[in-house]
Amino acid sequence: MKYATQLVQARGYAAARRTLDRALSLDHFLQRSRVLSFYRTILRSTRSIRDAQTRTETRRFARDEFDRRRHVTDLSHIRYLLSTGKTEWESMERYIGGM
């Protein structure tokens, strides 16, 4: 029983340690929040696409683009990607509106 208690405590410490290692700076936290908000905006906007296959492909494309850049940590690069993504999405929305 003592071993099980030590194991649980060790695992708890390891989990806490992993959490501390991944703690985000305030700037990273804010950028992450903006990126997630933009992603949700894209998903909400795709609801207006009438064709189910096109809607699915658009969502899959957006998801793949976000996943491809998931591990970017440089703040200036994150800002650049977010700005570029918003510009591309705005032009895409104009196209979607015409469908």
Backbone as a printed PyTorch tensor [residue, N CA C, xyz], in Angstrom:
tensor([[[  0.8270,  -1.1970,   0.0000],
         [  0.0000,   0.0000,   0.0000],
         [  0.8640,   1.2510,   0.0000]],

        [[  1.9710,   1.1960,   0.7120],
         [  2.8610,   2.3490,   0.7790],
         [  3.4130,   2.6760,  -0.6100]],

        [[  3.7520,   1.6330,  -1.3770],
         [  4.2810,   1.8290,  -2.7230],
         [  3.2560,   2.5250,  -3.6140]],

        [[  1.9950,   2.1170,  -3.5080],
         [  0.9350,   2.7200,  -4.3200],
         [  0.7810,   4.2030,  -3.9860]],

        [[  0.8700,   4.5450,  -2.7110],
         [  0.7660,   5.9420,  -2.2980],
         [  1.9250,   6.7510,  -2.8540]],

        [[  3.1320,   6.1900,  -2.7960],
         [  4.3000,   6.8820,  -3.3340],
         [  4.1760,   7.0640,  -4.8440]],

        [[  3.6500,   6.0500,  -5.5130],
         [  3.4860,   6.1220,  -6.9570],
         [  2.4940,   7.2220,  -7.3360]],

        [[  1.3910,   7.2980,  -6.6060],
         [  0.3950,   8.3380,  -6.8740],
         [  0.9980,   9.7100,  -6.6210]],

        [[  1.7490,   9.8500,  -5.5400],
         [  2.3830,  11.1250,  -5.2440],
         [  3.4000,  11.4870,  -6.3210]],

        [[  4.1630,  10.5140,  -6.7820],
         [  5.1570,  10.7660,  -7.8260],
         [  4.4730,  11.1750,  -9.1200]],

        [[  3.3960,  10.4920,  -9.4480],
         [  2.6680,  10.8500, -10.6690],
         [  2.0700,  12.2460, -10.5490]],

        [[  1.5470,  12.5570,  -9.3910],
         [  0.9970,  13.8940,  -9.1720],
         [  2.0620,  14.9550,  -9.3320]],

        [[  3.2450,  14.6910,  -8.8050],
         [  4.3490,  15.6340,  -8.9410],
         [  4.7520,  15.7630, -10.4010]],

        [[  4.8290,  14.6320, -11.1030],
         [  5.2130,  14.6590, -12.5140],
         [  4.1930,  15.4420, -13.3300]],

        [[  2.9150,  15.2570, -13.0350],
         [  1.8800,  15.9910, -13.7620],
         [  1.9860,  17.4830, -13.4720]],

        [[  2.2160,  17.8200, -12.2120],
         [  2.3700,  19.2260, -11.8550],
         [  3.6090,  19.8090, -12.5260]],

        [[  4.6620,  19.0370, -12.5920],
         [  5.8980,  19.4970, -13.2260],
         [  5.6800,  19.7560, -14.7170]],

        [[  4.9700,  18.8510, -15.3890],
         [  4.6840,  19.0530, -16.8130],
         [  3.8560,  20.3150, -17.0090]],

        [[  2.9180,  20.5600, -16.1220],
         [  2.0770,  21.7450, -16.2190],
         [  2.9110,  23.0020, -16.0410]],

        [[  3.8390,  22.9730, -15.1010],
         [  4.6940,  24.1300, -14.8780],
         [  5.6150,  24.3740, -16.0620]],

        [[  6.1000,  23.3110, -16.6790],
         [  6.9830,  23.4640, -17.8270],
         [  6.2590,  24.1120, -18.9980]],

        [[  4.9730,  23.8750, -19.1050],
         [  4.2090,  24.3820, -20.2340],
         [  3.4720,  25.6790, -19.9200]],

        [[  3.7470,  26.2900, -18.8000],
         [  3.0570,  27.5260, -18.4540],
         [  3.3540,  28.5840, -19.5130]],

        [[  2.3190,  29.2520, -19.9670],
         [  2.4620,  30.2420, -21.0190],
         [  2.7350,  31.6170, -20.4320]],

        [[  3.5090,  32.4040, -21.1660],
         [  3.6700,  33.7960, -20.7760],
         [  2.3520,  34.5110, -21.0750]],

        [[  2.2070,  35.6940, -20.5590],
         [  0.9780,  36.4450, -20.7930],
         [  0.7800,  36.7040, -22.2830]],

        [[  1.8500,  37.0840, -22.9830],
         [  1.7400,  37.3400, -24.4270],
         [  1.3320,  36.0860, -25.1870]],

        [[  1.9310,  34.9540, -24.8270],
         [  1.5660,  33.7020, -25.4850],
         [  0.1110,  33.3380, -25.1840]],

        [[ -0.3010,  33.5500, -23.9620],
         [ -1.6800,  33.2620, -23.5770],
         [ -2.6600,  34.1120, -24.3850]],

        [[ -2.3520,  35.4050, -24.5280],
         [ -3.2280,  36.2940, -25.2820],
         [ -3.2830,  35.9100, -26.7560]],

        [[ -2.1380,  35.5750, -27.3300],
         [ -2.1200,  35.1690, -28.7360],
         [ -2.8790,  33.8610, -28.9270]],

        [[ -2.7020,  32.9410, -27.9980],
         [ -3.4290,  31.6670, -28.0690],
         [ -4.9270,  31.9220, -28.0380]],

        [[ -5.3460,  32.8320, -27.1760],
         [ -6.7570,  33.1820, -27.0750],
         [ -7.2690,  33.7680, -28.3900]],

        [[ -6.4810,  34.6250, -29.0110],
         [ -6.8800,  35.2290, -30.2860],
         [ -6.9630,  34.1850, -31.3930]],

        [[ -6.0090,  33.2670, -31.4000],
         [ -6.0060,  32.2120, -32.4160],
         [ -7.2310,  31.3150, -32.2580]],

        [[ -7.5250,  30.9120, -31.0290],
         [ -8.6970,  30.0660, -30.7920],
         [ -9.9910,  30.7900, -31.1510]],

        [[-10.0570,  32.0640, -30.8520],
         [-11.2290,  32.8540, -31.2080],
         [-11.3930,  32.9170, -32.7260]],

        [[-10.2900,  33.1010, -33.4320],
         [-10.3300,  33.1320, -34.8950],
         [-10.7780,  31.7830, -35.4490]],

        [[-10.2820,  30.7070, -34.8650],
         [-10.6760,  29.3650, -35.3130],
         [-12.1810,  29.1480, -35.1200]],

        [[-12.6960,  29.5660, -33.9770],
         [-14.1360,  29.4390, -33.7270],
         [-14.9440,  30.2950, -34.7050]],

        [[-14.4230,  31.4740, -35.0410],
         [-15.0800,  32.3300, -36.0270],
         [-15.1800,  31.6230, -37.3710]],

        [[-14.1030,  30.9650, -37.7670],
         [-14.1050,  30.2220, -39.0300],
         [-15.1630,  29.1270, -38.9900]],

        [[-15.1840,  28.3670, -37.9030],
         [-16.1640,  27.2820, -37.8050],
         [-17.5960,  27.8060, -37.8520]],

        [[-17.8560,  28.9100, -37.1680],
         [-19.2040,  29.4840, -37.1990],
         [-19.5610,  29.9700, -38.6040]],

        [[-18.5940,  30.5590, -39.2750],
         [-18.8570,  31.0930, -40.6150],
         [-19.1270,  29.9970, -41.6290]],

        [[-18.5400,  28.8360, -41.4200],
         [-18.7450,  27.7570, -42.3910],
         [-20.1640,  27.1950, -42.3350]],

        [[-20.9030,  27.5100, -41.2970],
         [-22.2940,  27.0450, -41.2160],
         [-23.1350,  27.5700, -42.3760]],

        [[-22.7300,  28.7210, -42.9170],
         [-23.5230,  29.3220, -43.9930],
         [-23.2670,  28.6740, -45.3510]],

        [[-22.3120,  27.7670, -45.4420],
         [-22.0440,  27.0680, -46.7030],
         [-23.1190,  26.0040, -46.8800]],

        [[-23.8460,  26.1030, -47.9680],
         [-24.9910,  25.2060, -48.1770],
         [-24.5780,  23.7760, -48.4990]],

        [[-23.5770,  23.6320, -49.3670],
         [-23.1410,  22.3040, -49.7920],
         [-22.3750,  21.6190, -48.6560]],

        [[-22.8600,  20.4740, -48.2250],
         [-22.2660,  19.7690, -47.0810],
         [-20.8220,  19.3580, -47.3480]],

        [[-20.5340,  18.9040, -48.5520],
         [-19.1750,  18.4710, -48.8660],
         [-18.2070,  19.6560, -48.8390]],

        [[-18.6110,  20.7810, -49.3950],
         [-17.7690,  21.9800, -49.3830],
         [-17.5540,  22.4660, -47.9590]],

        [[-18.6210,  22.4370, -47.1610],
         [-18.5190,  22.8500, -45.7610],
         [-17.5250,  21.9680, -45.0210]],

        [[-17.6060,  20.6550, -45.2170],
         [-16.6990,  19.7130, -44.5620],
         [-15.2610,  19.9280, -45.0190]],

        [[-15.0700,  20.1200, -46.3180],
         [-13.7210,  20.3410, -46.8450],
         [-13.1170,  21.6370, -46.3110]],

        [[-13.9380,  22.6770, -46.2050],
         [-13.4560,  23.9570, -45.6880],
         [-13.0410,  23.8230, -44.2320]],

        [[-13.8580,  23.1480, -43.4460],
         [-13.5070,  22.9410, -42.0350],
         [-12.2500,  22.0890, -41.8910]],

        [[-12.1440,  21.0640, -42.7040],
         [-10.9680,  20.1940, -42.6570],
         [ -9.7070,  20.9730, -43.0500]],

        [[ -9.8240,  21.8040, -44.0860],
         [ -8.6880,  22.6110, -44.5220],
         [ -8.2380,  23.5520, -43.4050]],

        [[ -9.2080,  24.2310, -42.7740],
         [ -8.8790,  25.1500, -41.6790],
         [ -8.2070,  24.3920, -40.5390]],

        [[ -8.7540,  23.2490, -40.1820],
         [ -8.1830,  22.4500, -39.0960],
         [ -6.7560,  22.0240, -39.4240]],

        [[ -6.5320,  21.5830, -40.6550],
         [ -5.1930,  21.1590, -41.0620],
         [ -4.1970,  22.3160, -41.0160]],

        [[ -4.6310,  23.4970, -41.4310],
         [ -3.7420,  24.6630, -41.4000],
         [ -3.3770,  25.0340, -39.9620]],

        [[ -4.3450,  24.9780, -39.0680],
         [ -4.0590,  25.2830, -37.6660],
         [ -3.1580,  24.2050, -37.0630]],

        [[ -3.4330,  22.9470, -37.3680],
         [ -2.6130,  21.8530, -36.8400],
         [ -1.1790,  21.9220, -37.3460]],

        [[ -1.0160,  22.3100, -38.5990],
         [  0.3190,  22.3800, -39.1830],
         [  1.2160,  23.3640, -38.4430]],

        [[  0.6110,  24.3790, -37.8750],
         [  1.3870,  25.4210, -37.1930],
         [  1.2020,  25.4010, -35.6840]],

        [[  0.7390,  24.2920, -35.1800],
         [  0.4490,  24.1480, -33.7540],
         [  1.6660,  24.4150, -32.8620]],

        [[  2.8360,  24.0650, -33.3160],
         [  4.0250,  24.1420, -32.4680],
         [  4.8420,  25.4140, -32.6710]],

        [[  4.3030,  26.3980, -33.3570],
         [  4.9930,  27.6780, -33.5230],
         [  4.9450,  28.4110, -32.1900]],

        [[  6.1140,  28.8640, -31.7220],
         [  6.1720,  29.5420, -30.4280],
         [  6.6420,  30.9870, -30.5280]],

        [[  7.2050,  31.3710, -31.6540],
         [  7.6940,  32.7370, -31.8300],
         [  6.5020,  33.6890, -31.9520]],

        [[  6.4220,  34.6590, -31.0490],
         [  5.2600,  35.5470, -31.0030],
         [  5.0830,  36.3500, -32.2870]],

        [[  6.1710,  36.8430, -32.8540],
         [  6.0300,  37.6340, -34.0810],
         [  5.5280,  36.7620, -35.2270]],

        [[  5.9550,  35.5100, -35.2690],
         [  5.4860,  34.6010, -36.3110],
         [  4.0120,  34.2410, -36.0930]],

        [[  3.6150,  34.0690, -34.8450],
         [  2.2100,  33.7920, -34.5310],
         [  1.3410,  34.9680, -34.9730]],

        [[  1.7950,  36.1880, -34.6660],
         [  1.0410,  37.3770, -35.0810],
         [  0.9330,  37.4550, -36.6010]],

        [[  2.0360,  37.1510, -37.2850],
         [  2.0390,  37.1580, -38.7450],
         [  1.0420,  36.1340, -39.2930]],

        [[  1.0850,  34.9180, -38.7490],
         [  0.1720,  33.8700, -39.2170],
         [ -1.2850,  34.2510, -38.9710]],

        [[ -1.5530,  34.8340, -37.8200],
         [ -2.9180,  35.2430, -37.4940],
         [ -3.3970,  36.3380, -38.4420]],

        [[ -2.5450,  37.3110, -38.6960],
         [ -2.8950,  38.3980, -39.6060],
         [ -3.1320,  37.8750, -41.0210]],

        [[ -2.2360,  37.0250, -41.4880],
         [ -2.3710,  36.4400, -42.8220],
         [ -3.6300,  35.5830, -42.9130]],

        [[ -3.8790,  34.7970, -41.8880],
         [ -5.0610,  33.9440, -41.8720],
         [ -6.3460,  34.7470, -41.9090]],

        [[ -6.3790,  35.8400, -41.1490],
         [ -7.5850,  36.6760, -41.1470],
         [ -7.8160,  37.2990, -42.5190]],

        [[ -6.7410,  37.7570, -43.1550],
         [ -6.8680,  38.3370, -44.4920],
         [ -7.3910,  37.3080, -45.4850]],

        [[ -6.8220,  36.1110, -45.4380],
         [ -7.2740,  35.0500, -46.3370],
         [ -8.7240,  34.6690, -46.0590]],

        [[ -9.0910,  34.6120, -44.7810],
         [-10.4540,  34.2220, -44.4480],
         [-11.4580,  35.2790, -44.9000]],

        [[-11.0960,  36.5640, -44.7720],
         [-11.9920,  37.6270, -45.2230],
         [-12.2580,  37.5180, -46.7200]],

        [[-11.2220,  37.2160, -47.4930],
         [-11.4370,  37.0530, -48.9340],
         [-12.2670,  35.7940, -49.2070]],

        [[-12.0690,  34.7670, -48.4150],
         [-12.8420,  33.5340, -48.5690],
         [-14.3060,  33.7670, -48.2070]],

        [[-14.5480,  34.5790, -47.1910],
         [-15.9270,  34.8770, -46.7860],
         [-16.6910,  35.5830, -47.9020]],

        [[-15.9960,  36.4570, -48.6320],
         [-16.6460,  37.1230, -49.7590],
         [-17.0720,  36.1000, -50.8020]],

        [[-16.2360,  35.1050, -51.0080],
         [-16.5540,  34.0470, -51.9580],
         [-17.7200,  33.1970, -51.4410]],

        [[-17.6790,  32.8700, -50.1650],
         [-18.7410,  32.0500, -49.5620],
         [-20.0750,  32.7830, -49.6150]],

        [[-20.0390,  34.0920, -49.3840],
         [-21.2680,  34.8860, -49.4160],
         [-21.9440,  34.8480, -50.7750]],

        [[-21.1600,  34.6420, -51.8340],
         [-21.7190,  34.5870, -53.1740],
         [-22.2720,  33.2310, -53.5460]],

        [[-22.0820,  32.2270, -52.6950],
         [-22.5340,  30.8670, -53.0170],
         [-24.0230,  30.7280, -52.8140]]])
